Amino acid sequence: MQRMKPDPPEPPRWLPSAVLAAIVLLLLAGWWLFPRFQAYMARQDCIATGHVNCD
């Protein structure tokens, strides 16, 4: 006599939406942070070359 294996539980229906929302949030965070990092690096380059008025 063979025992029937129970079906694996289904993932919640909201899971794909949560993953999509997380990806969108990561993209928006990168879009918001990139100019700030770029300005920071430009200021560091200015300071590294010996300039004093880098603002």
Phi, psi and omega per residue, in radians:
M1 nan 2.196 -3.138
Q2 -1.651 2.400 3.065
R3 -1.526 2.439 3.101
M4 -1.489 2.325 3.108
K5 -1.384 2.405 3.091
P6 -1.230 2.617 3.114
D7 -1.137 2.486 3.083
P8 -1.153 2.621 -3.128
P9 -1.150 2.510 3.129
E10 -1.397 2.510 3.072
P11 -1.168 2.692 3.140
P12 -1.055 2.611 -3.102
R13 -1.212 -0.385 -3.121
W14 -1.458 -0.153 -3.063
L15 -1.038 -0.807 3.115
P16 -1.069 -0.650 3.117
S17 -1.153 -0.694 3.127
A18 -1.147 -0.698 3.114
V19 -1.147 -0.767 3.107
L20 -1.087 -0.731 3.104
A21 -1.101 -0.700 3.120
A22 -1.126 -0.719 3.122
I23 -1.130 -0.762 3.127
V24 -1.105 -0.725 3.111
L25 -1.099 -0.706 3.096
L26 -1.106 -0.720 3.113
L27 -1.139 -0.741 3.120
L28 -1.148 -0.680 3.103
A29 -1.110 -0.721 3.095
G30 -1.135 -0.716 3.131
W31 -1.131 -0.603 3.140
W32 -1.358 -0.666 -3.051
L33 -1.454 -0.495 -3.031
F34 -0.994 -0.839 3.129
P35 -1.082 -0.567 3.128
R36 -1.201 -0.750 3.076
F37 -1.127 -0.664 -3.140
Q38 -1.124 -0.762 3.114
A39 -1.146 -0.695 3.111
Y40 -1.076 -0.791 -3.127
M41 -1.162 -0.648 3.103
A42 -1.117 -0.703 3.111
R43 -1.149 -0.712 3.113
Q44 -1.112 -0.691 3.091
D45 -1.107 -0.709 3.125
C46 -1.084 -0.794 3.139
I47 -1.142 -0.694 -3.109
A48 -1.140 -0.487 3.136
T49 -1.458 -0.061 3.044
G50 1.751 0.058 3.119
H51 -1.280 2.644 3.135
V52 -1.896 -0.411 3.137
N53 -1.858 1.433 -3.032
C54 -1.797 0.158 -3.110
D55 -1.482 nan nan
